[in-house]
Each structure stands twice: as C-alpha cells, then as structure tokens.
Amino acid sequence: MRRTLTVLAVIFSLVLAGAAIAAESNKLNLKVGDELYVCGCGKGCDCNTMAMKPGKCVCGKPLVKGKVTQVGDGTAVIQTKKGEQTFKTVGLYACACGEGCNCGTISQKPGKCVCGKPMKKVEGKL
C-alpha cells in the first residue's frame, strides 16, 4: 500500500511539472545576446511574432533574424537590420505543435506557427 501511494505521488508530481512547463509555452525567456527570429514588418505591425527558428510570420511575411539588446518586464528590444524594435515576450497565441517542438513561436495575433501548424490561443496566461 505504501509503495502504491509513493508511485501515485511521483506520477502526480510529474503531471504537475508537465503542466507548469506547458503553461510557459507562450513566454520566451530571453537574455541579452540571444538570437531569434521576429516579424520584419516594422513598428506598424502589431502581431509581435517571435520564434526560435526561421519561418513565416503570422502576417505571412518572412521572419528576420534579430538579436536581443535589452530585456524588460514582459518585453525585449530586438536589433534587426531595420533597427531596434520592442516585442512582447508573452504571446496571446503560441505554437500548438506539441511535445518535442522547439520552434518557440509566440504572437499577439492568430495564424500559423513557423512549423506550419495553427497557433493556439493561450487562455488566462497574461
């Protein structure tokens, strides 16, 4: 009986840990110097798409490579060839590719992830 309870406690802990990791899928934990891909439309675009892999933005244009120059509370300043732009590091939408996917795509608008799958709306995570 004691062994069964121990096994159940371990399984429950693993499930909780998995849920905690999944809850963070809409957030990119960036630091100065990190390289990633961002929407290249410029300051007029409000999709704020960011990904750890190259691909297309949710607005359909190619993402451009950038480098983190500053990190704030929920934001990061990204330097691209076009200049610096502030992006939100917590997305309203996140990649829904599932376990094992490491594209790290987040956006403020719906669309497709850089993996080509539809992004999911993240409920109550902001």
Secondary structure as GFF3:
##gff-version 3
##sequence-region A 1 126
A	DSSP	alpha_helix	2	23	.	.	.	ID=ss1
A	DSSP	beta_strand	35	39	.	.	.	ID=ss2
A	DSSP	beta_strand	50	51	.	.	.	ID=ss3
A	DSSP	beta_strand	63	72	.	.	.	ID=ss4
A	DSSP	beta_strand	75	80	.	.	.	ID=ss5
A	DSSP	beta_strand	83	88	.	.	.	ID=ss6
A	DSSP	beta_strand	93	95	.	.	.	ID=ss7
A	DSSP	beta_strand	106	107	.	.	.	ID=ss8
A	DSSP	beta_strand	119	121	.	.	.	ID=ss9
###
